[in-house]
Amino acid sequence: MDNILNSMSLIHSLRVIPKAFLRTLFVLLNNAYCIPTYVIWMILLFPLRKLNPDAYWRIEGYFFHWLLAMVSMWSWSAGYDIVEMGDDIRKCLDERTLVIVNHQSTADVPMLMACFNAKPNVLPNIMWIMDRVFKFTNFGIVSVMHKDFFIVAGKNTREKSLLDLTNHLYEVFIPLQRKWMVLFPEGGFLRKRRATSQRYAVKNNLPVLYHVTLPRIGAMKNILSVMSPNGFESGNNNVQQDDPRQMNLTPLDRLTWVVDITVAYPEGQPLDLPTIVFGNRQPCKTLFFYRTYRIEDLPKDEDSLFKWLCARFVEKEEMLETFYRTGYFPYSTYSKTPMPPQEVSQDCLRFVMLHLFFIASTYIHYQMFYAAYEYYTYLTH
């Protein structure tokens, strides 16, 4: 029996290693001809940003969506599909919406990208709120140019970072007419924060969680203080209660929805970015459970908001515990009018067309720079 198992393991390795090598090579090449293309087009179009900002940011949104579609293709091509269920979020697609998500691994963002890629008008008009470390990855320059927000973790920088978020909402998110923003209230990956969260829960007589961690209220509080249509009592000096910029906001500038997404990986084993790149795990389905809340139904003060948000994460704990134990996700228990589970479908032809566009753009940019170099050489000789 041991010989049979060893033989099966060897056969699996012989199949996985070449696949992982080829996929890694492809992802590296994909980054090489997509990210520079986005950056160069945005630089070339920069004069338009001065002449017609609305047109520039509309074009940038399309480029950003196309680039994130490439990331979506990585998980889709490895067979890591998404099944969505719960409340129907189509009513939120064209409204200003705050998305809150439980955070388990480095796969969460690529999987969200894959899900949103199939939704019209989401990725061109989205703002990600993410850790500052992401700024220094290969994709960081794209997020900087797209005007995502980088939050700085740590007690010493928390107040300043939250004030920066407030300013970013007034100066970027609202003026650029972005629709969705994505926030991970836990403030970090489950495996990194679980022990700290459990100690804090015991000390403060709060629920001890295992499949999620207790959420942090700071960023969500600031967002609601700026964009809640009915006002919000922050009780914290990183939000200016009488900010004169509030007078310039219209009803269309306010939030309309909160979409709460519970991400559930099969058997409680999260994917991660290396797994998505290598494709070394068997194809599987990740579940996205949606709950929608109208913004006016949320609490109007900080203490009540913390209790409301904790209650959502306690419910996530219950749902995930049931799913991991039984293999069944209790979506009908937590949604009044749930959608039946349905797999998010991707458009293969669109992926091909986008690849051709990025490759053709890379060739055009190469020819432009080569011609400029030749001209410079001619002038200097």
N, C-alpha and C positions, 0 to 999 in steps of 0.2 A: 504493500500500500504506500509506504514511504517513497519507493522508487517511482510509483505512478504520480504521486503529488509533486515530486521533484521534477519529473519530466514535464508535467503540466505547467509548473512555474517557469521552467526554462523556455518552453514554447511561448508562454505569455510574454516573457522578457524579450525574446527575439522579435516578437511582433510590436511591442510597445516602444522599444528603444529607437528603431528607425522612424516610427511614426512621430515620436517626440522630437527627434532631431529635425525632421522635415517641417513639422509645425513651427518649431522655434525659428528655423531659418525663414519661413514664410512671414511670421510675425515681425521679425527684425526688418525684413525687406519692406513689409507693409508700413511699418513706422518710418522707414527711410524715405519712401516716396509719398507718404501722406502728410506727415506733420510739417516737413519743410514746405510742401506745396501750400498748405493752409497759411503758414507764416508769410511766405513770399506774396501770395495773393493779397493778404491783408495789408502788407507794406505797400504794394503797388496801388492799392485802392485807398490809401490813407488820405490823399487829397480830397476824395469824395466825402470823407468823414468831416472835413471842414466845410465843404460846399453844401452837402445834403446829408446830415447825420442820420436821418431816418432811413434813407436808402442804403447807406453804408452798413448800419446795424442789421437791416433786413437781410442784406447779402451775407454778412458775417454769420447770421443765424443759420442760413442754409448751409454754409461751409462747415459750421460747427456740427450740425446735424449729420452731414455726410461723413465727417470724420468719426463721430461716435457710432455711426452705422458700421464702420470698419471694426470697431471694438466689439460691437454686437455680433458680428460675423464670427469672431473667434470662438465664442461659447456655442453659438448655433452650429458651426461646422464640426464641433467636437461631440455634438449630440446632447448638450446640456440645455434642455428646453425648459420653458417656464409655463406653469399652469396657473391661471388667475381665477379668482373666485371672490365671492362676497358682494359688496355694494357695487353698483354700476358707476364707474368713474367718468363715463363719457360726458356727463353733465358738468364736470369740472374742467374739461380740457381747455376751454376758452376763457376760463375765469381765473382771477388771481387766487392761487392755491398754495398753501403750505403743506408739504409732504413730510411726514415724520416716519422713520423706519428704524426697526431694531438692527443693530450692527454686529455681525458675527465674524466676518473675515474680509480679506482683500477682494473676494469675489462679489461682494454686495454691490459695489458701484458698477462693474461691468454687467452684472445681471440686470440691474435697474436700467442701464443704458439699452440693453437688448429689449427689455419690456417696453420702454418709452419709444424706442425706434419704430415700433409698430403703431404708435399713436400719433395722429396728425397734430402738428403745431406745438408739440411739447418740447422736444429737444432744441429747436431754434430759439425758444423763448424761456429757457430754464436757467436757473442760477444754482450752483452747487455750493453748499457751505461745508467746507472740509478742513482737515488739519493742515497747518502750514507746511508740514513735511512734504505734502503732495506737490507743493510748489516747485520742489527741487527734483522731481522725476522727469522723465522724458516728455510727459504730457503736460508738465507744469506751465510751459510757455503758452500752450493753447489756452489753458484755464486763465492765465493772466490776461491774455488778449481778449478773451471772452468776458472778462470782468466777473469771474467767480469770486467768492469771498473765502479767504484763508483765515481760520480762527487759530489763535495761539493758545495752546494748552498750558496749564500751570497756574498756581495761586497768584504768583507775583504779576502775571500779565493778564489775568482774567478780566479785571475791570476795564483796562484799556482796550482789550480785544472786543469786549461787548460794546463799548462806546464806538469803536471803529465799525462794528456791524451796524449800529444805528445810523451812522453817517453814510455807510455804503447803501443802505436802503433808500435814504433821501437823495443821494447823489448819483446812484447807478441803477438800482433795481427799478425804482419807480420811473425815473426819466426815460430809461430805455424800454419801458413798457414790457418788461419781462412778466411772464404769467406764473410760472411755477418756481418754487425754491425747495430744495431738498435738505433736510436737517436730520442728523442722527443724534437724538437727545441723550443717548447713553455716553457720548463723548469719547468713545473708543471701542475697540474690539471686545467681544464677550470674554475671550480667554484672558485678556489683559486686565479687565476691570472687575471680573466676577468676585475675586477674593476681597478686594477693597469695598465693593458694593455690599457684600454680605456682612462685613465687619461694621460698616456704617448702619446697615439695617438693624443689626442686633443692638447697637449703641443707642439708636434713636427710636426703637420700638416700631420698626417698619417691616413689611413683609420681606423674608429672606428668599431671594430668587436664584434659580439655577440655570435656566435657559435664556434669560435676559438679565440685564442689570437695572438697578434703579436709575431713572432718567434724571438728567440735570435740567434745571428750569431756566437758566440764564438767557440763552439765545432765544428760546421761544418767547420768554417774557418781553425781551426787547423788540422782537418782531411784532408782537401784539400791541405793544405800547405805541409803535409807530403806525401800524396798519389796521388795527381793529376798528371797525366802523362805529362802535358804540363806546369807545374809550376803554382804557385799562389802567388800573391803579398799580403802578410798579413798586413804589416804595423803595426805590434804589436810585442812588445818584448817578448811575451810568446811563440813565434815561432822563432826559430833560422834559419834565412834565409840561412846561409852558414853551416848548420849542416853537419859535415863530414859523418854522417850516411847515408845521401842522396846518397853518392857515391856508397854505397853497395847495393842499391836497383836495382832490375831488372824490366823490363816491367811487369813481372808476379806479382810483388809486388804492382803494382799500382791499383787504383780503375778503374773499367770499367763502372759501372752503378750507377745511383741514382734511387731508387724506392720510389716514393712518394705515401703513402697510406692514403686515407681519410677514417676514421672509422665513420660510421653513425649508431647510435642506433635508433630503431623504436620510432617514435613520439618525438624524441629528449630527451628521458629519458634513460640515460646511465645505463647499468648494473653496479654492483659493486661486489667486492669479496664476501661480506656476502650473497648477492643474489645468486651468483653462488654456494656457499656452501650450503645454505638453500634450494635453488630451489623453493623459495616462489613466484616467479613471473611466469606468464603464459609463456609457450614456445614462443619464438620469433626468428626473424632472424635479425642479425646484418650485415650491408653491408660493404664490403671492396672494395674501388675503387682504382685501380692501375693506376699510370702514370709512364712511364719509360723515363729516360734521359741518354744519353751517357755522360760520365764525361767530354769529351773534348768539349761538347757543353755548359758547364756551364761557367759563367763569371770568369775572371782571376784576379779580384781585389776585395777587401773587400766591397767597396761601391756598386759595381754592383751586387755582390753576395747578399747583404742585400736586394736590390731592387728585385732581382730575387726570393728570398725566400719569401719576403712579398707578391709578386704577386701570388705565389702558395697558400698562406694562404688566400688571398682575394678570389681566386677561390674556395677554400674549403668553405669559408663563403657563397658564392653564391650557390654552390651545396647543402650544408646542408640546407640553407634557403628554396630552392626549394623543397627539400625532406620533410622537416618538414611541409611545407605548403600544398603540394599536395599529398604526399605519393609516389611520383615518383622520382627516382634518375636520373638526366640527364646525364647518363654516355656517351651517344653517342655525346653529345655536346662538351665534354672535352677530348675525345680520338679519334684519327684519324682512327684507325682500332680496335674498341672495341670488346672484347670478349662478347658474350651474358651472362647475369647473370647465374651463376651456383653455386649450393650449394656445399660446401666443405664436402666431405664424409670421415668418419672415419671408421677404420677397427675394428669391435667389437671383432673378433677372436684374433687380435693382442693385444688388451687390456687384454683379458683373459690370453693369454700366458705371457704377461709382469707381470701381477699380480702373476701368478704361479712362475715366476722366482724370483721376489722380496721376496715372502713368503718362497720359498725354500732356498734362500740365507740367509734370516733371521734365519731360522732353522739351517743351516750349521754354521753360525757365533755363534749362541748360543751354539751349541755343541762344537765348538772350544774353546770358552771362558770357558765353564764349565769344559772341559777336562784340560785346563791350570790351572784353579782354583783347581781342584782335585789333579793335580800333585804338585802344590805349597803347598797345605795342607799336602800332603804325605811327602814332603821334610822337612817341618817345624815341623813335629811331629815325 
